[in-house]
Amino acid sequence: MVTDTIADYLTRVRNASRAGHRVVEIPASNLKKEITKILFDQGYILSYKFEDDKVQGTIKIALKYDKVTKEPVIKKIQRISKPGLRKYSSNDNLPRVLNGLGIAIVSTSHGVMTSKQAKAENVGGEVLCYVY
């Protein structure tokens, strides 16, 4: 039984990219779908597909690799806010990941977005993860 579904999502993506898999399949939820859309928009994954099965559905993610070195595009994907210790940031203190080269995914009252988008919309929220 998985208690932290976001950590499970990030771990599946991390393990699949390190193992060199092309596609990873993950149980779906609305929050995971939003995180997947952000990863696609920011260029960290090649493509994604939402499949509605009987109850929960699945997300199929095609991982992205460098054409020359065959290294995964996602170097590190790290959970920040955990169920035991939630991390919140105001719009003034939103994190910059790797001096702006990475992204921080934030859950705000306006939806799930990157920290740059949250700063532009002047909202804070729960810092879910860092990706670079």
N, C-alpha and C positions, 0 to 999 in steps of 0.2 A: 504494500500500500504506500503510495506516494503522498506525503503531506505538503511538500512545496513543489507545485507543478511547474512554476517558472524555472526553478533550479533544475528540475528534470529536463525541461525543454532545452535550456542552455547546455546542459551536460551532454544531451544527445547530439546536438549540433557540434559541440567541441570534439567529442569522441569520433564522430563520423568524419569530420574534416581532418583530424590527425591520422585516422586510419586510411584516408584516401578514397572514401566512398563518394560516389557521384550524387546519390539521392539518400535522404534520410526521411523516415516516416514518423510523425509525432501525433499523439492524440490531440484533438483540437479543443480550443476554448476561445471565447471572444478576445481575451487579453493576448493569448498566443498569436491569434490572427493579426492583431494590431502590431505586435512586435515583429512578426514576419514581414508585414508590409513596410515597416520602417527599415528593416535590414535590406529589403529589395530596393527601396527608394534611395538608400545611401550607397548601394553598390556592393554590399557584402555577400549577397547570394545571387545566383544566376537567374532562377525563377522559382515560383511556388505554385501550388495548386491545392485548393480546398476541396476535399471530397466529403460529402455528407453520407455517412453510413447510417445504420439503424438509429443509434442513440446519440453518440458523441461526435462522430466524424473524425477525419484525419487531415493532417497537413503534410503534403509532400514537398520537400524543399530540395532543389537542385543546388548543390554547393558550387562555389566558384573557386578556381585555382589559377595561379599565374601560368601563362602559356609557355614561358621559357623554362622556368625553374620547377614548375609543378608544385610549388608551395601553396598552401591554402591562403586565401585572401584574409580570412579571419585569423589573426595572430593570437588574439586573446579575447575571450568572452567571459566576463566575470560578474557574478551576482553580488549586488551591493546591499540592498535592503532585504533582510531575511525575516521569516516569521517570528523569530525570537528577539530580533533587534531591528526595528524599522528605521530607515534613514530618510528624513525629510529635509528639503531645502527650500528656502524662500527664493523668490526670483532674483534677489541680489547675490545669493550664495550658490547658484547652480554651478556644478562642477564643469571644468574643462578637462577633457581627457587627452593626454599626450599633447598638451599645448595646442589643442584644436584639431589635431589630426584624427582622433578617434571621436566616438559619440557616446553620450550618456543617454539612456532611454529613461524618460520620466513619465510617471502616471500622474496627470493633473486633473483638475475639475473640468478642463476642456478636452479631455481625452488623452491618449498615450501619444507622446511626441518626443523628439530629441530635445536636449537641453538648450540648443540654439533657438529652436522654434518656441520653446517655453519662455525664454528670455525675451524674444521678440513680442510675444503675446502678453508679457508682463505677469506670468503666473508661476507659482512654485508647485511642488508636489513631492511624491515619493520617488526616490532615485532607484529604479529597478536594477539596471545593469550598465556595465561599461563594455564597449566593443571597440577593438582596434586591431 
